[in-house]
Every structure is written in C-alpha cells, then in structure tokens.
C-alpha cells in the first residue's frame, strides 16, 4: 500500500508501507520517467520461533511509479 500527497505546487511525497523489510533490503531507482521501489528479503530462518499469528507478508515486491517529464526525485528515507 502507498499514498501520494501533494505538499505544495511543486512538491509531492510518496509514502509506502514496507513492514518487515530492512533498509538494506529496499532499492529505489529513478530512470527516465519511472521511479521503481523494490524489496528483496533474504532467506530468514524461523528456527525456534512459534508464530501465533503471521500477518506481515514476507514476499518480495516491485512497485513502479510513472513520473511526468518535469518531476525530479530528490530523496528517499526509511522511517
């Protein structure tokens, strides 16, 4: 899931929910008119762990956003 917000006339923000991913497992690239966010989780061992409920997905993902010609990506952060 994601949100796209218009902060001002020239500023936009995309917020994505990436629960279960570490910063090193997420890649963000901006090429031509496409912003791509990918998440690749390494193999996780669940040895000794008993889940009573497992609601956080553990699958890899890729999400692409089409950008207008005048849009410039200036930063990204994980919070």
N, C-alpha and C positions, 0 to 999 in steps of 0.2 A: 504493500500500500504506500501511496505517496500523496503529497499535497503540493500544489503550485500556487504561490502567493505573489501578488504584485505589490511591492513595497513602496514604490514611487513611480513616476512616469518612466524612468529608465532602469529600475532595479526590480529583479524578480528573485524568488527563492524557491528551490525545490527541497522538500523535506521527505525523506524516505524512512520507513520503519524496517530496520535490518537486525532484528533481535537474533541473538545467538552468533553473530559474526564479530570477529575482532578486526581492528583497523588494518592489520596486515593481510586480511582475507578479502578486502574490498579494493577494487581498482576503478578509477574514474578516468575516462579519456574523453577529450573533445577534439574531434576531427571533422573538418569541413562544417557541415551544418547539423552534426549529430553529437549529442552528449550520451555516453554509454557508461552505465554503472553495472559492474559485475561483482558477484560474491562467490568465492570458491573456498569452501571449507575443507580442511584437511581431514584425514581419517581420524575419527575420535573414538577412543576406547571407552566403553561404559563399564569396564571391569569394576565390580564391587558396588555398582550403583543400581538401586532399585527405584524406578520411577513409579509414583502413584498416579501421575497424570503427565503426559508429554504433549504439550500444546504448542511448543516452539518448533517450527519446521527446520529440518536440517538439510534441505536440498539446496543446491547451487542455483543462482539466478543471474539473469542478464536483463536489464531494462534500458531501452533506448528512447531518448527524447529528441524530437526534431526541433532545431533552432532556426529562427529567422536569420537572414543574412547579417543583420546589424547586431545580433546578440553575441556578446563576448563573455566567456566563462572566466571569472576572476578568482575563484577559490572554492575550497571544499573542506569540510571538517566532520569528524565523528564525535557525537556528544551522547 
